[in-house]
């Protein structure tokens, strides 16, 4: 596997993630649409477009290893989906039926086109998470949306005692955990990110408020 960012190719992704050629082809369609739409709307940071297979696709796919392969029968809630990372990647990787929550209408239009052209099992909710009627889910994901304490306030209506939250976090992870633990109790496991040594993935379960 290539160790660099811009040098990380779709074939590197194929080898690193052990996906089928069909799955890789669907992700290539996704990548092509991202490049096309990025010219007119800001889906991702412009500096990351050339590194997208590392910074976005591989970074999202690493969460799949933390979700059991149950023939796609899991229900996943991805909030602040933006360009679809990580939720849409997880859907294409067959981890479950994904509910993508995004308030920006243009980004929602992009997500719907990717779903149509890749056959992803995903549904787009054009809404702020605070305004979405709650429904129970198995997993919650969110990437670079808000501090952990705020995320938990938003997602608690959707979680059950069995729900797992997977939140990629950067260097602020420990500070966010310390703040969140003032208001919440949860089980916790930390995983070092494969794409950034100073980042981690927080796996939270059994989430409940202190009061």
N, C-alpha and C positions, 0 to 999 in steps of 0.2 A: 504494500500500500504506500502510495506517495505521501510524504509527511508534510508537504506544504499546502498553502491555501489555494492560490491561483493555479498551481500545478496539479491540483486534485481534480481528476477528470471523471466523467460518468463511468468509465471502466474501473477506476479506482473505487468508486461508490459501489459498483457491482460486486467487486471482490470483498470490500470491507463489510458489506451488509448481507452478503450471501442471498441476494434476491434473484428471482427468475428474470430471464431476458424480457419476458412480457411485461413484468413490473417495471423494469428499467426503461422500456420503451414508453410506458405511460408517464413515467417521471420526466423523460425527455420532452414529451409533449407539453407537460407542465412548465418545464424550463423555457421552452421556446415561447410559450404564451407569456411568461413572465418578462422575458426580454422585449417582446413586442409591446406589451401594455406599459412597461416601465418608461417607454419613450413619451407617453402622454400623461401618466399619473405616477406619483411617487409611491410605489408599492414597497420597496425596500430602500435602504440607504444606497445611493448611487455608487459609493465606493465599494460596495459588496457584490455588485452585479457580476464582475469578472470572477469572483470567488464563490459564486452561488452554490456550487456543488459541495463545497466545504462548509461555508458559513451558514447556509440555509438548509440544504437537503440532508447532508450528513449530520449536521447539528440537530435537526429534527428527528432523523431516523434513529439516533441513539436512544431515544425514549422507548422505541419499540421493544428493546431488550428488557424493559421493566414492565411490560404488559404481556400477560400470558396469551399465547396463540390459541384462542377458543373458536376457531373457524369464523371469526368476524362477528360473533353474536354479542359483543360488548357494546355498551352505549357510552360514547365519549363526548364530553362537553369541552370545546375549545373556545376560550373567551378572548376578545380582542384579536381576532384571527388575522386581520390585515391581509397579507398576501397568502395566508393559508398555512403558515408555519407555527407550530408543528402539526396541527390537526389534520390538514389535508394530506400531508405526507403519510401520517399514520393510517389514514383511510386507504390510501393507495397500497400501502404495505399490508393491508388486510387485517389490521388490528381491531376493527370494529366499525359500527355506524357512527359517524361523527357529526355533531351539531356545531356548526361554525357560527359564532356570534360576533357580528361586526356592524358598527353603526354607519360607516361611510358607504354611501350608495354606489360609488364607482368601484370601490374595492369589492363590494358584494357582487357587482356585475362581473368582475374578473373571476371571482371564486366560482360563480355559476357557470361561466364558460369552461373553466378547467374541469369542473365536475362533468359537464356534458361531454367534453372531448376525451376524458380519461375513464369515464364510467365509474368514478369514485362513489362509494357509498357514503354520501354526505349531504347535509341539508344546511342551507344558509338562512340564518335569522338576522334580518336587518334591524338591529335593535341594540340599545345599551343593555348590558347584562342586568342592571338594576330594574329595567322595565320588562324583562322577559318573564312570562309566567313560569314558575318553577316546575320541573319534572325530575324524577330520580335518575341518576346516572351512575355508571360504574367507575369512570375515571374523569378527572378534570385536568386539563392542560392549559397553560398560558405562558406566553413568552414575551418578556420585556414590556409588560402592560402596566404594572403597578407594584408598590411594595407589598410584602406578604400579608401584613395585617389587613390592608384594604382588600386584597384578593379574597381572603377568607370571609370577610363581611359579605362580599358579593356572591360567593359560591355556596355558602352554607345552606341556602334554601334548596339546593340541588343535591346535597350530599346525604347519604345514609351512613349508618355505622360501618358499612363495608366499602364505601367509596374511597378511592385512592386519588390524591392530588399529586401531579408531577409538575414541578415548577423549576425550569432552568433559571439560575440566578448567577449574577456576576460577583464582583468583589464585595458588594454590600450584603451578601447572603447572611453572614453571621450577625450583623447589626439588625437586619430585618427579622431574623429569628428571635433575637433578644426582645425586640419591640413586640412582636406578635405573641410571645409567650406571656406577656402581661395581661392579655385578654383571652387567650385560647389555650386549650390542652389538645395535644395530638401526639400520635406516634411519629417517629422521625427516623429516616435513613438518609444519609448523604452519599452522593456518588460524584466523583470527580468527572468533569466534562471531558469527553474525548477530543473536543475541538479547541478547548482553551483551559490550560492548567489552572488558572486562577479562578475559574468558574466551576459551578457545581449544579447538580440536579437534586432538588429537595423532594423526597417522597414522603408525603404526609397521609396519615390515616386516623380513624377514630376521632374525628374533629368535633370539638364541642367548646362552647363558651365557658368561661369561668363562673359566670353568674347563673 
